[in-house]
Amino acid sequence: MSSIKERQNSSMNLNRLAAQRQLYSEAKNLGCIQFVISGLAVIIFAIIGNLLDETYTVYITLALIVCVLFDELFLTKRIDCFRLKAATIQEDFDCEVLQIPHNHLKNRHESTMECIQENSKKYLRKHNNYELLTNWYPGVESVDESYGKILCQSTNCWWNQNLREKYSNVLISGTVAIFIILLLIALIEGITLSDFIMSVIYPILPGTILVYKINSENKKAIQNLDHLKSKIDDIIVKLKRKELYDNVQLQNDIRFLQDMIFDNRSTSPLVPDKIYFKYRNNDEETAKASNMELVELLKNKYE
């Protein structure tokens, strides 16, 4: 029987990883457009509205309405669609690699071969090979299959949670920095309070609300991951203490955990690729070292 390492590096599963990575990237690109339209464009239109004659106010208002409608009716739906497709493909990858039964009642969506092939080819045109996708779950080569599943799920949650916490820090610090810069400019220029509200606060308000919304959803995702990680840690503690753990119950718990992972993937806000790749290597090394320590503990379960 093939191991987790062998299955995750098979041609089919590397195609799946490439496809989900491509779909997530396309969703993130749309997210950037969403930010430009809902944030920067709104700010620019508001500033222009303050500079132009009142005659043009109706046109500025119309442009703002068009931006909002385009975001809600097209961009948001497209982002949700790409994210769901990517999460579904990643669910197929996990079920195949970790040998977890599909929950068709929970996840009624199915990834098609055409979707996988199309998007994996797009990924390869940009990256040339699968180097960034091999050994997706590191450090699980020499542990029992059942416990390897738990370790992979634990790695998934830790990695995602750690990345999202850094993303929240970037969002908050970036927003605060922009506000401080604008405030300093206003103080230097001697702008009155009313002018500051109309010329600075009002234009950046939509962008600030967008950042607040993304950060709130990201914080919720972190809380869900923290809850999920605590469930996984409870199972790992039982295994480390060599407590009686019926294999059927263990497999049922693994499937339940996988349902929670899928829910988080399919609904959580996306982390930009620049942040992901900035911390990827360091996080991968940390996850590998952590998994190897747990492997050594679990290897002695039946010894």
N, C-alpha and C positions, 0 to 999 in steps of 0.2 A: 504493500500500500504506500502511495506517495505521501511525503511529508508536507507540512504547511509551507515550508520554504520552497519546495519543488512546485507545488500548486500555484503559489502566488507569482512565480516567475515563468509560468507556462505562457505560450503564445496567446492563447485566448484571454487569459486574465490580464496580461500586459496590455492587450488591446482594450479591455474594459477600463483599466486605469487611465490609459491615454484618452479614451472617449470621455470619461467623467471629468478628467482634468481640463479637456478642451471646452466642455459644456460649462463648467464652473468659470473658466476664463472668459467665455463669451458673456455669461451673466454678469461678471464683474465689470466688463467693458461697458455693458448697458448701465450698470450702476454708476459708472463714471459720467456717462452721458446724463443720467438722471440727476446727478449732483450738479453738473454744469447748468442744466435747464432749470432745475428747481432751486438751485442756490445762486450760482454766479449770474445767470441770465436775469433772474428776478432782481438781483441787486443792481445790475447794469440798467435795467429798465426803470427801476425806481429812481436811480440817480438821474437818468435822462429826464424822467418826469419832473424832477425838482428843478432842472435847468431850463426846460423848454416852457413855452407859453402854455397857459391853461387850455388853449384850443386843442392841444395835442393830447390832453389827458385821457380822452376816450380811447385813442389809439394805443396808448401805453397800457391802459386797463385791459383792452382787448388782447394785446400781446401777452399779458400776464395770465389771462384766462386760458388762452391757447396753450401756454406752457404747462399749466396745471392739468388741463384735460389730456394733453399728450402724455404726460407722466402717468396719470391714473388709468387711462384707457389703453395705453399701449406698453409703455416701458415697464411698469410694475407687473403686468400680466406676463410679458415676455421673460422677465427675470424669474418670476415664480415658475414658469414653464421649464426653463433651462435648469433651474435648481432642482426641480422634481425629477427630471430626466436623469440628471447627474447622480442624485441620491439613489434612484432606482438601479442604475448601473452599478453603483458602489455596493448596494445591497446584494446584487447578484454576485459580485466579486467576493464579498464576505461569506455568503452562503456556500459558494463553491470552494473557496480556500479553507474556511474553517469547518466545512462540512456541517453547516447548520441548516435544518429544514426550512424551506420558505413558509412564511405565514401568509397564505393567499387571502385570508379573511382580513388581515391588517393592511396588506399592501396589494391592492388589486391592479396596480400598474405593472407592466412588463416592458423590459428593455428589448428592443428588436435588434437583430443582427445588422440590419441596414443602418440603424442609428449608430451602433458601435463602430462599424466599419467606416462610415462617413466621417465621424468625428475623430477616430484614431488616426486616419489619414491626414486630417487637418493638423493634428498634434505633431505628427512626424514631419510634416512640411516645415514646421517651425523649429523642432528640436532635433531632427535627424535620427534619433535613436531613443531607446527606452531607459537610458542610463539613470535618469532621475526617478524612475518608477520601480526599479528592481529592489528586491528585499523590502517591500512596503512595510512589513512587520518585522523589525529587526530583533535579533537575540532570542529566538524561540526554536532554535534548531534541535536542541537535545532534551526537550521536555515531553511528557506524556501528552497525547493529542488533546484530551479533554481540558487539561490545564493550560495548554497552549492557546486554546480558544479564549480563555479568561484573560490571559496575558495580553493577547492581541486587542481585545476589547478595552482593557485597561489602558494600553498604549494609545489607542484611538481617542479615548476620553481625555487623558492627560494632555496629549498633544494639542487637541482642539481647545481645551480650556486654557492652557498656557498661552496659546496664540491669541485667543480672544481677549484675554486680560491685557496683553500688550496693545492690541488694537484699540481697546477702550482708552488706554492711557494716551495713545496718539490722538484720538478724537478729542478728548477733553483738553489736553495740553495745546493742541492746534487751535481750537476755538478760543481758549483763554488768551493765547498769544495774539491772535488777530484782534480781539477786542481791546487788549492793552495797547497795541500799536495804534489802533484808530483813536483810542482815548488820548494817547500822548500827542498825536497829531492835532486833535481838537484843542487840547490845552495850549499847545505851542501857537496855533493859529488864533487862539482867543475866541473860539466859537461859543456862542451862548448855549444854555441848556436846551432851549426849544429848537435851535438849529441843529444841535447835536442829536436830538431825538429824531428829527425829521431827515437829516442828512446822513446819519450814521446808524442809529439803532433801527429805524424803520427799514432801510435797505437790507441790512444783514439779518433781520428777524427771520425771514423764510429759510435762509440757509442754516441759521442757528436751530430752528425747529426741526429741520431735516436731520441735522447732526444729533440733536436730542433724541429723535425718534430711533435712529439707527443705534445709538448708544444704549437706549433703554431696551431695545430688542436684543442687543448683544449681551447686556447684563442678565437678561432673562435666560438666554442660552447658556451663560456661564453658570447660573444657578441650577439649571436643569442638568448640566454636565457634572456639577458638584454633587448633586443628588445621585446621579447615575454612578459616579465614581465611588461614592460611599457604599452603594449596593455591591459593587464589584469588590471593594476592599473587604467588606464583610465576608464574602465568599472566599477570598484569598486567605483571610485570617483563619477561617475554618480549615482550609486545606493545609496551611502551615502548621496548625495545631493537631493535625491528623485526626480531626473529628469525623465521626461517622457521617458520610454524605452519600446518600443513595445516588447512583449514577443517573437514574431516570430523573430524579429531582434536579440534579446538576444540569442535565441537558435542557430541562424545561426552564430553569433559571437563565441559562445562556440564551435561549430563544427570546425570553422576556426582555433581557438586557438588549438584545439586538433590535427589538421593536422600539425601545427607547432611543437607541442610537439612530435608527432610521427617522424617527420623528424629529430629532434634533437636526439632522442633516437637511431634511426637506423643508424646514420652516425657519431656520436661523439665518440672520443676515450674513452676507459673504464677506470674508476678510480679503482685502486687496492682495494681489500676487506679490507686490513689492515687499509687503510685510511678511508674507508667507515665506518667500525665498530668502529674506534677510536672516531669519531665525532657523531655517530648515536644518542646516547641517548641525548646529549646536544642539537643537532639540532632538535630532535623530540620535546623536551620540549619547545624550542623557537617557533617552528611552531605551537604547540598546544596553547600556550599563545597568539600568534599573531592572530590565527584563532578565539579564544574565544572573543577577543576584537572586531574583525570585526563582529562576530555573533551578539554581543550586539548592534552594530550600525545598522545592517541590519534588526534586529528583529522589529524595530520600523518604518519600511518603510511604512506600511499601518495602523499603530496605530495613 
